[in-house]
Amino acid sequence: MFDITFRNAKIYDGTGAPPYTGDVAIRGERIAEISQDSVLPAKKVIDASGLVLAPGFIDIHSHSDLTLLLDPRARSSVRQGVTLEVIGNCGHGCAPIHSAHVARIAMYGPQQPDSFFTWSTMEGYLDRLEAERPAVNVVALVPYGQLRLQHVGLEQRPAAPHELEQMKTMLHRSLDEGAFGFSTGLEYVQERSSSIEEVVDLCRIVSQHGGIYATHTRDRDQRALEAIDEAIQVAQTTNVQLQISHITPRTGPDDTERALYLVDAARKRGLDVGFDMHTRSFGFTHLKNVLPLWVLDGSIDDIRARLNDASVIEKIHAHRNLITGVGDWEKVVLVDSVALSELNGQSFKEIAGILGMAPLAAAIHILKMEGPGIHRPMVRLKTYSEALLESTYRHPECMIGSDATALAPDGALKDEKFYGSYTWASWFLRHMVKNVRHMKLEEAIYRLTGLPAKTLKLGNRGLIKRGYFADIAVLDWEDYGERGTVEEPSKLAEGVRYLMVNGDLSIDDGQETGIRSGSVLRSL
């Protein structure tokens, strides 16, 4: 007798193969049997006639490091059918850390008091996350931003030899403690000054551990192709497995085509290179990135004093960053300011006119007005078209990630906003399969399940297969899709009838059960 059987489901097994109709039986945490002709008796039998049964979706590029601690229900994720998130991306994350005050620079999510951060190591963080019992499985990467903040500090320069040795030691330790790999966010101010030699030295360690190197490349505006080539050079030199994060350059279709060509050429040379892309038509980042790193040192009074200093303002104007790199303030839109909430949703060209100052001066003014909340305001960078995104998705090796944080419209995170959190997987499936019909459903599901599982070398997840962990999404395909919009992003997706994580139902007949049975996975 099995524990649960899904009967007469349309099974998409995660390999990209055409679907078939059958029963899937669960015993404990695992898929115990799959049958197309035999009845599989169980304590609980679910009639899945007319429903799509697939592996739970894997978010290959998440920023839920902090939000999973604050609200482990991950409602924005589970209501889309997500059962696993990869955190620690773009050099941002929660471990390892030394000074919580400084570490916040490379974290997504609402600010917390220093006392909240009871850990310093990767092991300590993973233990804390495990104790919170997340609703989804979690895989962690070691964020380069935190390594540099801990060992180089707020200076914008290459690491000194002794600092690099300290980072290598901490990376070794974090990988031994369960991290699956290493990530960089070379476009962010805390990493921008690092050399390729520094990255190569760290990636040699990742390669020795059999880990993955995920990179938000160095310059995705003016030199996007050179930055992708740099990442591939690192992989060539170190033999590390490479994952290029949100690969699509901000410079249009020709550069996107060339970027994909660079990946194909590297794969033909035998390199293990993969990539992902998010589902927003814009970038999304903190407004504070217009500032050099050292401006954020000390108390809010220290920061404000610098922002009132003419010599500092001159240095801010000379500071290269991913916001001003867009080159057009009309494409930069303010989001989530508290102090000047009436300006939210407007471009900095419009804000400059309202405030009677230049756009960069307006950005600095808003940050001053935020006070202790200086880390909160974000901006949308209008850079992509749907056609450009579709051209990336159509590549057979493209995986899809949220590039967002797990949230919920109620509870501790109800006031938080992050575009993509509630919509990324549901929009991708609906848009690519139903709307523009660029993919069959089995191919789209493979990009969210079998392909990322293979990339992460999970071995026992990501497929509907006997003996695999029972991470299963059952969808009402006619109703499945996102409900969030740019204007109202925090609306839960609909159409997931059943969701199973490690053999437990977190959604049962469309209703959330409150069961949180995700695992914090640790590399061997």
Secondary structure, 3 states (H helix, E strand, C coil): CEEEEEEEEEECCCCCCCCEEEEEEEECCEEEEEECCCCCCEEEEEECCCCEEEECEEECCCCCCCHHHHCCCCHHHHCCCEEEEEECHHHCCCCCCCCHHHHHHHCCCCCCCHHHCCCCCHHHHHHHHHHCCCCCEEEEEEEHHHHHHHHCCCCCCCCCHHHHHHHHHHHHHHHHCCCCEEEEECCCCCCCCCCHHHHHHHHHHHHHCCCEEEEECCCCCCCHHHHHHHHHHHHHHHCCEEEECCCCCCCCHHHHHHHHHHHHHHHHCCCCEEEEECCCCEEEEEHHHHCCHHHHCCCHHHHHHHHCCHHHHHHHHHCCCCCHHHCCHHHEEEECCCCCHHHCCCEHHHHHHHHCCCHHHHHHHHHHHHHHHCCCCEEEEECCCHHHHHHHHCCCCEEECCCCCCCCCCHHHCCCCCCCCCCHHHHHHHHHHHHCCCCCHHHHHHHHCHHHHHHCCCCCCCCCCCCCECCEEEECCCCCECCCCCCCCCCCCECEEEEEECCEEEEECCEECCCCCCCECCCC
